[in-house]
Amino acid sequence: MKIATWNINSVRLRIDQVVQFLEEEKPDALCLQEIKCANDQFPAKAFKAAGYPHQAVSGQPGYHGVAIVSKLPLKEEEVESFGGKDDCRHIAASLPGGVRLHNFYVPAGGDVPDPDENDKFAHKLAFLKDLARRFAPGSKMKEILVGDLNVAPREHDVWSHKQLLGVVSHTPVEVDLLNAAIKAGRWIDVAREVVPEPEKLYSWWSYRAADWRASNRGRRLDHIWVTPALEKAALSLGRKGFSIRDDCRGWERPSDHAPALLTLDF
């Protein structure tokens, strides 16, 4: 089973890129974040034509929004709220074989890393706290959590640990809360199991860079986690089973995020 996750930064604007990616990678399910459209605006026909007739969407006009498109049937679709707001940042569905798939878009948090001065940052911290509570004390089920979690938790998940300690997405408070969520849910961070540090690993590069590839000032904001019940399936292929398609960042009119993929070997 191949699972992919991609913050697409407007699914309607970049539907051609998404379809190209689906044709090349052929994942069984793709989780999208920041779709930026209402449910009835979602390009359902384009996904059906690409071979993804099963769709679960939680969208809102112009902001946020998440979706799962799948070759496989989706059951028990569910939307939950985190951080005290109903802003379409989570959707879950069950895949065949008893696999539960959660798709998240954690708030970016604005630019000022102070919850007293910045409501967006306060919302992000509340969201991360709820994430830990939601999955504590861990699941014995086959569960996958993917998405743009907007936190680069490790030293080598950013281009400069020292320079980004005061920058939203890598501040100690965010990192501590994300790690608390991992611990509470007994989640396995697949990327860092198969690509251990000190190797750098990024999934996001700012639009502000004149040449993102040359500067390579990236961050690992997009994640794939699994519960212990899926550890063997998720890790058995090693590095061959996990990838970040950073070449997609160089496509025409790209998202600032690259898709991440995991093949589970059952």
HELIX and SHEET records of a PDB file:
HELIX    1   1 ILE A   15  GLU A   25  1                                  11    
HELIX    2   2 ASN A   39  GLN A   41  5                                   3    
HELIX    3   3 ALA A   44  ALA A   49  1                                   6    
HELIX    4   4 ASP A  119  PHE A  135  1                                  17    
HELIX    5   5 GLU A  155  ASP A  157  5                                   3    
HELIX    6   6 HIS A  161  LEU A  164  1                                   4    
HELIX    7   7 PRO A  172  GLY A  185  1                                  14    
HELIX    8   8 VAL A  190  VAL A  194  1                                   5    
HELIX    9   9 TRP A  212  SER A  215  1                                   4    
HELIX   10  10 PRO A  228  LEU A  230  5                                   3    
HELIX   11  11 GLU A  231  LEU A  235  1                                   5    
HELIX   12  12 GLY A  238  GLY A  241  5                                   4    
HELIX   13  13 ASP A  246  GLY A  250  5                                   5    
SHEET    1   A 6 HIS A  54  GLN A  60  0                                        
SHEET    2   A 6 TYR A  63  SER A  70 -1                                        
SHEET    3   A 6 ALA A  29  GLN A  33 -1                                        
SHEET    4   A 6 LYS A   2  ASN A   7  1                                        
SHEET    5   A 6 ALA A 260  THR A 263 -1                                        
SHEET    6   A 6 PHE A 242  ILE A 244 -1                                        
SHEET    1   B 6 LYS A  75  GLU A  78  0                                        
SHEET    2   B 6 HIS A  90  LEU A  95 -1                                        
SHEET    3   B 6 VAL A  99  TYR A 105 -1                                        
SHEET    4   B 6 LYS A 142  ASP A 148  1                                        
SHEET    5   B 6 ASP A 222  VAL A 226 -1                                        
SHEET    6   B 6 ILE A 188  ASP A 189 -1                                        
SHEET    1   C 2 TRP A 204  TRP A 205  0                                        
SHEET    2   C 2 GLY A 218  ARG A 219 -1                                        
END                                                                             
